[in-house]
Amino acid sequence: MPRGKLTFRQRDVAAAIKAAKLAGCEVTGVTVDRDGKIKVQLTSSKEKPIQTSCANEWDEVLKSK
């Protein structure tokens, strides 16, 4: 018996969780419906600072110009 069409991939769920964590939220749950729509339940985590960028040596060079 054939499986049927895949509506989502595990990497899609992992990417959604990773994006939520980078946004400073805490993931409390994930649900996927039959159509493949991924819903991530979140709570705000105010204790953790949100890292928006990474500094490197070129930042100082470009600021001076």
C-alpha positions as CSV (number, residue, x, y, z in Angstrom):
1,M,0.0,0.0,0.0
2,P,1.5,3.4,-1.0
3,R,2.2,5.9,1.7
4,G,0.7,9.0,0.1
5,K,2.1,12.4,-0.5
6,L,4.3,13.9,2.1
7,T,3.0,17.2,3.4
8,F,5.9,18.2,5.6
9,R,9.5,17.2,6.4
10,Q,11.2,16.9,9.7
11,R,13.7,19.6,8.6
12,D,10.8,22.0,8.2
13,V,9.7,21.5,11.8
14,A,13.3,21.8,13.0
15,A,13.8,25.1,11.0
16,A,10.6,26.5,12.6
17,I,11.8,25.6,16.1
18,K,15.2,27.0,15.5
19,A,13.8,30.3,14.2
20,A,11.5,30.6,17.2
21,K,14.5,30.1,19.6
22,L,16.6,32.7,17.7
23,A,13.7,35.1,18.1
24,G,14.0,34.7,21.9
25,C,10.9,32.6,22.4
26,E,10.6,29.3,24.2
27,V,8.9,26.5,22.2
28,T,6.2,24.7,24.3
29,G,4.8,22.5,21.5
30,V,4.5,21.8,17.8
31,T,1.5,20.5,15.8
32,V,1.3,19.5,12.2
33,D,-2.2,19.2,10.5
34,R,-3.1,16.9,7.6
35,D,-2.3,19.7,5.1
36,G,1.2,20.0,6.4
37,K,0.7,23.3,8.2
38,I,3.1,23.6,11.1
39,K,2.0,25.4,14.2
40,V,4.5,26.2,16.9
41,Q,3.2,27.1,20.4
42,L,5.5,29.7,22.0
43,T,6.1,31.5,25.3
44,S,8.2,34.6,25.5
45,S,11.5,34.1,27.2
46,K,12.6,37.5,28.6
47,E,15.6,36.1,30.5
48,K,17.5,35.3,27.3
49,P,18.8,38.3,25.3
50,I,18.1,38.1,21.5
51,Q,21.3,38.0,19.4
52,T,20.5,40.0,16.3
53,S,24.0,40.1,14.7
54,C,27.5,38.9,15.1
55,A,30.3,41.3,15.1
56,N,33.5,40.8,13.0
57,E,36.6,42.7,12.1
58,W,35.0,44.3,9.0
59,D,32.4,46.1,11.1
60,E,35.1,48.5,12.4
61,V,36.6,49.0,9.0
62,L,33.3,49.8,7.4
63,K,32.3,52.2,10.2
64,S,35.4,54.3,9.7
65,K,34.6,55.0,6.0
